[in-house]
Amino acid sequence: MYTLFWEYDPKTLSLEHDRALILGRVLSSAGWEGVKWLRSEFTESELRDWILRSKGRNLSPHRLRFWELLLDLPHAQVSEWLSEAGRRIWDGRATS
């Protein structure tokens, strides 16, 4: 999972001091092992609150829908976040 934090020295990261960074990066980019680790370190309530506070920023539409189902996030609210103009531009960018 350290590959998610390639620009940091893993020895300097801590859940206490780098909570938002770690949560955001793992929520947005980790595979199944990362998801299992995340759920072992944080309660569903903590994960849910983080996503609600951040309005799902930095999560792809697919990831956000995944977490919506897993954490029982309000569907209408997630749909509203995904329909915001600035978000649509970012999410619609070409990937190659």
N, C-alpha and C positions, 0 to 999 in steps of 0.2 A: 504494500500500500504506500510505501515511501515514494514510489514513482509519481504519485499524485502531488507530491510536494518537492518536485525536482529542484526548485529554486531556493530551497531552505536546507539548512543543516538539520537532519532529523533529530539530532541530540538536543537541539535548542527548542523544539516544539513541545508544548505541554497542553493538556486538556484544560488546565486551569487558566493559562494566559492566552492561549490561541484558540479558544473555544469556537468563536465565530468562523475563523479561517478553516479550521478542521471540519466543522459541521458543513459549511458551504461546499467545500471541495469534495468531501465524501458523498454528500447528498447529490451533487451534480455529476460526479465522474466515476465513482467506484463501481466495480462489478459486484457480483453476488457476495463474495467474501467480505468486501468492504461494507456492504449493507448489513450483513450479519454482525460484523464488528461494531458498527455504528449502533445497532439495536442492543448490543450488549453493554455499551458504554453510556447510552442516553435513554431516558424513558421515552415512550411514545409521546407523552405530553410535551417534553422538551423539544423533540423533533417537530411536532405539530406547531408549537408556539414559535419556533424559529422560522418556519416556512410562512406562517401567518404574518409575522412581523416584517419579514423581508418581501412579502407578496410574491414569493417564488422566484425572485430575481436570480439570475445565473443558472436556473434550471431549464433545460430544454422542455418543450411542450410534452414530449413523451415521458420524461422524468417527472415532470410536475403531475401529470395524470397518474403515473405509477404511485407517487407518494400520496396523491389525493385518495386513491383507493386503499392503500395500506394504512393510512392514518385517519381515514374518514374526514377529510377536509371538505368544506362546503363546496359542492359542485358549481353552484352559481358564482361563487366568489372566485374560484379558480378560472372559470370561463371568462369572467370579467378581466382578470389579470392578463389572460392570454389574448384578449381582444384589444388591449391598449395599443394605440398607434405606434408608439416607440418600441414596444415589444414586438409587434408584427414585423417591423423593419428588421430587427435583430434576428428574430427567429426565421425569417424568410431569406436570409442571406444564402448565397450559393456556397456549397462545400465541394471541394474536390481533392 
